Amino acid sequence: MKPASGEHRRHLPTSPFKPPPPAAPVERFSMNDQVSHDRYGLGVVIGVEDGVAVFVDFGSRQERITTPFNKLYKL
C-alpha cells in the first residue's frame, strides 16, 4: 500500500466525484450605485448591510434584497 501524499488527485472531467466549481465572488454594492433588477427594474442603492442585503429605491417602491444577488446587476 502506498502512503498518502500531500498532492491533490487529478479528477477526470466525467467523474461524478469531481470537486464542485469554485463559487463566483459576491458582488459588492455601495451607496448611490445604480442597479437593475429583473423584476423591479432600475433603481438606486439607498442602504447596505455588509454581506447580507442591500436596500434599493426603485421609484415606486423600496425593496430589501438579500444575498446572493442573482437578479441584481450594477450598471
C-alpha positions in Angstrom: 0.0 0.0 0.0 1.3 3.4 -0.9 1.5 6.2 1.7 -0.8 9.1 1.1 1.0 12.1 -0.3 0.1 15.7 0.1 -0.6 16.1 -3.6 -4.2 16.6 -4.9 -5.6 13.9 -7.1 -6.4 14.8 -10.6 -10.1 14.2 -11.4 -11.5 13.2 -14.8 -13.9 15.6 -16.4 -16.7 12.9 -16.5 -16.2 11.8 -12.9 -19.2 12.1 -10.6 -16.7 12.7 -7.7 -15.1 15.7 -9.2 -14.9 18.8 -6.9 -17.6 21.4 -7.2 -16.7 24.5 -9.3 -15.5 27.5 -7.3 -18.2 29.9 -6.2 -18.5 33.2 -8.0 -17.4 36.2 -5.9 -20.3 38.1 -4.3 -20.8 41.5 -6.0 -20.3 44.4 -3.7 -22.7 47.4 -3.8 -22.2 50.8 -2.2 -24.5 53.8 -1.6 -25.9 55.5 -4.7 -24.9 52.7 -7.1 -27.3 52.5 -10.0 -28.7 49.0 -10.3 -31.1 46.9 -12.4 -33.3 44.1 -11.1 -35.0 41.6 -13.3 -38.3 42.0 -11.5 -38.4 45.6 -10.2 -36.4 47.4 -12.9 -34.0 50.3 -12.4 -33.1 51.6 -9.0 -30.6 53.3 -6.7 -28.9 51.6 -3.7 -30.0 53.6 -0.5 -28.6 51.2 2.1 -26.1 48.4 2.5 -25.9 45.6 5.2 -22.4 44.2 4.8 -22.6 40.8 3.0 -26.2 40.4 4.0 -28.5 42.7 2.0 -29.0 45.9 0.1 -31.9 48.4 0.2 -32.8 49.7 -3.2 -35.2 52.5 -4.2 -37.0 51.6 -7.4 -39.0 54.8 -7.5 -42.5 53.5 -6.8 -41.2 51.1 -4.0 -38.2 50.3 -1.8 -37.0 46.7 -1.5 -34.6 44.8 0.7 -32.7 42.3 -1.5 -30.6 39.6 0.3 -27.6 37.7 -0.9 -27.0 36.1 -3.3 -27.9 38.9 -5.6 -28.9 36.7 -8.6 -31.2 39.2 -10.3 -29.5 42.4 -9.3 -26.9 44.0 -11.5 -24.7 47.0 -11.1 -24.9 49.5 -14.0 
